[in-house]
């Protein structure tokens, strides 16, 4: 966002904008469109992320595609986005301070992680974490799996959620240790249904396990597991009917976790 502001303030520079996906399913596609005025004249799609490493370091594959169709696809996503300068950006998107996450070229890059691979490896530790409130009486309202659903009618993505990390579930050393500045490091999690994504502890004393790239990832994953529509208010009865009120984290020697429900 700071780079956008700096570039847009320079005389003679073309104006640029940046939007984040905040609604609907995650977008994993990489589509690049060149326009002359409002007319799309060239387009490519493929594996390259919009990073220096993707264009100059990694082995990537891109192919030309129909400019008109690519531009139509891009425009179809805009209703699910928010501009990075929007006043509600902090309510819609959770940012984490982490070094070179976007430029990760390690063997454990998110795109290289697979559920099947970790089913052949013995975990070094496991931890069950409840989806219920600390007293196990019910799910939270405006918190936990229902974080995006507010009594006051404040409009949020109803899929926004986090996994409550209550004191009763804590296991020292299971998740990465808190940083010196009080923030928590991100870690990588692999699921069977939703591929891999980043998670971290957040809030006071790390009482929430969230997905910093989009608060809706966990909420979508759980609702799809339960077989209910996006945005549905989740009750303890729903979890009981599914047969589980806890999720299972497995920790592996390479620092990767799997998540099951």
C-alpha positions as CSV (number, residue, x, y, z in Angstrom):
1,X,0.0,0.0,0.0
2,X,2.9,2.4,0.8
3,X,4.4,1.6,-2.6
4,X,1.1,2.4,-4.3
5,X,0.9,5.8,-2.6
6,X,4.5,6.6,-3.4
7,X,4.2,5.7,-7.1
8,X,0.9,7.5,-7.5
9,X,2.4,10.7,-6.0
10,X,5.2,10.9,-8.6
11,X,4.5,13.3,-11.5
12,X,4.3,11.6,-14.9
13,X,3.9,8.1,-13.5
14,X,0.8,6.0,-14.6
15,X,-1.7,5.7,-11.8
16,X,-1.9,2.2,-10.3
17,X,-4.3,0.5,-7.9
18,X,-4.3,-2.6,-5.8
19,X,-7.4,-4.7,-4.7
20,X,-7.6,-7.6,-2.3
21,X,-10.1,-10.5,-2.6
22,X,-12.3,-10.4,0.5
23,X,-15.4,-12.3,-0.6
24,X,-16.1,-15.8,-2.1
25,X,-13.6,-18.5,-2.7
26,X,-9.8,-17.9,-2.8
27,X,-8.3,-16.9,-6.2
28,X,-5.2,-18.8,-7.2
29,X,-5.1,-17.9,-10.9
30,X,-2.3,-15.8,-12.3
31,X,-3.6,-13.8,-15.3
32,X,-1.8,-10.8,-16.8
33,X,-3.7,-8.5,-19.2
34,X,-2.2,-5.6,-21.2
35,X,-4.7,-2.9,-22.3
36,X,-4.6,0.0,-24.7
37,X,-7.1,2.4,-23.2
38,X,-10.0,0.1,-22.2
39,X,-9.3,-2.5,-24.9
40,X,-7.5,-5.7,-23.9
41,X,-4.8,-6.3,-26.5
42,X,-2.6,-9.1,-25.0
43,X,-2.9,-11.6,-22.2
44,X,-1.0,-14.5,-20.6
45,X,-1.8,-17.0,-17.9
46,X,0.3,-19.6,-16.1
47,X,2.2,-20.3,-12.9
48,X,4.1,-17.1,-12.2
49,X,3.1,-15.1,-9.2
50,X,3.5,-11.3,-9.4
51,X,6.9,-11.3,-7.7
52,X,10.5,-10.6,-8.7
53,X,11.4,-14.2,-7.9
54,X,8.7,-15.5,-10.2
55,X,9.9,-13.5,-13.2
56,X,13.6,-13.7,-12.6
57,X,14.5,-16.7,-10.4
58,X,12.0,-19.5,-10.6
59,X,11.2,-21.8,-13.4
60,X,7.7,-20.8,-14.5
61,X,5.4,-21.4,-17.5
62,X,3.2,-18.8,-19.1
63,X,1.1,-19.1,-22.2
64,X,-0.8,-16.5,-24.3
65,X,-4.6,-16.5,-23.9
66,X,-7.5,-14.6,-25.3
67,X,-7.2,-10.9,-24.1
68,X,-10.9,-10.2,-24.2
69,X,-11.8,-13.3,-22.1
70,X,-8.9,-12.7,-19.7
71,X,-10.0,-9.2,-19.1
72,X,-13.6,-10.3,-18.6
73,X,-12.4,-12.8,-16.0
74,X,-10.4,-10.1,-14.2
75,X,-13.4,-7.8,-14.2
76,X,-15.7,-10.6,-12.9
77,X,-13.5,-10.7,-9.7
78,X,-13.7,-7.0,-8.9
79,X,-17.1,-7.3,-7.0
80,X,-15.4,-9.6,-4.5
81,X,-12.5,-7.2,-3.8
82,X,-11.7,-4.2,-1.7
83,X,-9.4,-1.4,-2.7
84,X,-6.2,-1.3,-0.5
85,X,-7.0,2.3,0.4
86,X,-10.5,1.6,1.6
87,X,-11.2,2.7,5.1
88,X,-12.5,-0.7,6.1
89,X,-9.4,-2.6,4.8
90,X,-8.3,-3.5,8.4
91,X,-11.7,-5.1,9.1
92,X,-11.7,-7.0,5.8
93,X,-8.1,-8.2,5.6
94,X,-5.7,-9.3,8.3
95,X,-2.1,-8.4,7.5
96,X,0.9,-10.1,9.1
97,X,4.5,-8.9,9.3
98,X,6.6,-11.6,7.7
99,X,9.7,-11.7,5.6
100,X,9.6,-12.9,2.0
101,X,6.4,-15.0,2.4
102,X,5.3,-14.0,-1.1
103,X,8.8,-14.8,-2.5
104,X,9.1,-18.2,-0.8
105,X,11.1,-20.5,-3.1
106,X,11.8,-23.3,-0.6
107,X,10.8,-26.9,-1.2
108,X,8.0,-26.2,1.3
109,X,6.5,-23.4,-0.8
110,X,2.7,-23.6,-0.4
111,X,2.4,-24.7,-4.1
112,X,4.7,-27.7,-3.5
113,X,2.9,-29.0,-0.4
114,X,0.5,-31.9,-0.8
115,X,-1.8,-33.7,1.6
116,X,-0.9,-37.1,0.1
117,X,2.8,-36.6,0.9
118,X,2.3,-36.0,4.6
119,X,0.1,-39.0,4.9
120,X,3.2,-41.1,4.3
121,X,5.2,-39.3,7.1
122,X,5.0,-39.9,10.8
123,X,4.2,-36.6,12.7
124,X,6.4,-35.5,15.5
125,X,3.4,-34.2,17.6
126,X,-0.3,-33.9,17.4
127,X,-2.9,-31.5,19.1
128,X,-6.6,-31.5,19.2
129,X,-8.2,-28.0,19.4
130,X,-11.8,-27.3,20.3
131,X,-14.1,-25.2,18.0
132,X,-16.2,-24.3,21.0
133,X,-15.9,-21.6,23.7
134,X,-13.7,-22.2,26.7
135,X,-16.5,-23.7,28.7
136,X,-17.5,-26.1,25.8
137,X,-21.1,-24.9,26.1
138,X,-21.5,-23.7,22.5
139,X,-19.8,-21.9,19.6
140,X,-19.1,-18.2,19.9
141,X,-21.3,-15.5,18.5
142,X,-19.1,-12.9,16.7
143,X,-16.1,-15.0,17.6
144,X,-14.4,-18.3,16.8
145,X,-16.1,-20.0,13.8
146,X,-18.7,-17.3,13.7
147,X,-16.3,-14.4,13.9
148,X,-17.8,-12.7,10.8
149,X,-21.4,-12.8,12.1
150,X,-22.1,-9.8,14.4
151,X,-25.2,-9.1,16.5
152,X,-25.1,-5.4,15.8
153,X,-25.5,-6.1,12.1
154,X,-22.1,-4.7,11.2
155,X,-21.5,-6.0,7.7
156,X,-18.6,-8.4,7.4
157,X,-17.8,-11.5,5.3
158,X,-19.9,-14.1,7.3
159,X,-17.3,-16.7,6.5
160,X,-14.6,-14.9,8.5
161,X,-13.5,-17.2,11.3
162,X,-10.7,-18.4,13.5
163,X,-10.1,-21.5,15.6
164,X,-10.2,-20.6,19.3
165,X,-7.0,-21.6,21.0
166,X,-8.3,-21.9,24.6
167,X,-6.0,-22.4,27.6
168,X,-7.2,-26.0,28.0
169,X,-5.9,-26.9,24.6
170,X,-2.5,-25.1,24.9
171,X,0.6,-27.2,24.3
172,X,3.9,-25.4,24.9
173,X,6.2,-25.5,21.8
174,X,3.6,-27.0,19.5
175,X,3.1,-23.8,17.4
176,X,6.0,-21.4,16.6
177,X,7.2,-19.3,19.6
178,X,6.1,-15.7,19.8
179,X,8.4,-13.1,18.3
180,X,10.3,-10.6,20.5
181,X,8.0,-7.9,19.4
182,X,4.9,-9.8,20.7
183,X,3.7,-10.9,17.2
184,X,3.4,-14.5,16.2
185,X,5.2,-16.1,13.2
186,X,3.1,-17.6,10.4
187,X,3.3,-21.3,9.8
188,X,2.1,-23.5,6.9
189,X,-0.9,-25.8,7.1
190,X,-2.0,-28.5,4.6
191,X,-5.5,-29.7,4.4
192,X,-7.0,-32.5,2.2
193,X,-9.8,-30.3,0.8
194,X,-8.4,-26.7,0.7
195,X,-4.7,-27.4,-0.2
196,X,-2.2,-25.4,1.8
197,X,-2.4,-22.0,3.5
198,X,-0.7,-19.8,6.1
199,X,-1.9,-19.7,9.7
200,X,-0.7,-17.9,12.9
201,X,-1.7,-17.3,16.5
202,X,-3.3,-13.9,17.0
203,X,-5.2,-11.7,19.5
204,X,-4.4,-11.5,23.2
205,X,-2.1,-14.3,24.4
206,X,-2.4,-16.0,21.0
207,X,-6.0,-17.1,21.7
208,X,-7.0,-17.3,18.1
209,X,-5.6,-19.4,15.3
210,X,-6.3,-17.4,12.1
211,X,-5.5,-17.4,8.4
212,X,-3.7,-14.0,7.8
213,X,-4.1,-14.0,4.0
214,X,-7.9,-14.1,4.4
215,X,-10.0,-14.5,7.5
216,X,-12.6,-16.4,5.5
217,X,-10.4,-19.4,4.6
218,X,-11.1,-21.3,7.9
219,X,-14.7,-20.4,7.9
220,X,-15.2,-21.6,4.3
221,X,-13.3,-24.8,5.0
222,X,-15.4,-25.7,8.1
223,X,-18.7,-24.8,6.5
224,X,-17.9,-26.9,3.4
225,X,-17.0,-29.8,5.7
226,X,-20.3,-29.5,7.5
227,X,-22.1,-29.3,4.2
228,X,-23.8,-26.0,5.0
229,X,-24.0,-22.8,2.8
230,X,-21.3,-20.1,3.0
231,X,-22.1,-17.7,5.8
232,X,-24.2,-20.1,7.8
233,X,-24.2,-19.6,11.6
234,X,-22.5,-22.7,13.1
235,X,-23.9,-24.1,16.3
236,X,-22.6,-26.8,18.6
237,X,-25.5,-29.0,17.5
238,X,-24.1,-28.9,13.9
239,X,-20.7,-29.9,15.1
240,X,-22.2,-32.7,17.2
241,X,-24.2,-34.0,14.2
242,X,-21.0,-34.0,12.2
243,X,-19.4,-36.1,14.9
244,X,-16.6,-33.8,16.0
245,X,-16.3,-30.5,18.0
246,X,-12.5,-30.5,17.6
247,X,-10.0,-30.2,14.8
248,X,-6.7,-32.1,14.7
249,X,-3.3,-30.5,14.0
250,X,-0.3,-32.8,13.2
251,X,3.1,-31.3,13.3
252,X,6.0,-32.6,11.1
253,X,9.7,-32.4,11.4
254,X,10.0,-29.9,8.6
255,X,7.8,-27.4,10.5
256,X,4.7,-28.1,8.4
257,X,1.4,-28.9,9.9
258,X,-1.6,-30.7,8.6
259,X,-5.2,-29.9,9.7
260,X,-8.0,-32.4,9.8
261,X,-11.7,-32.1,10.8
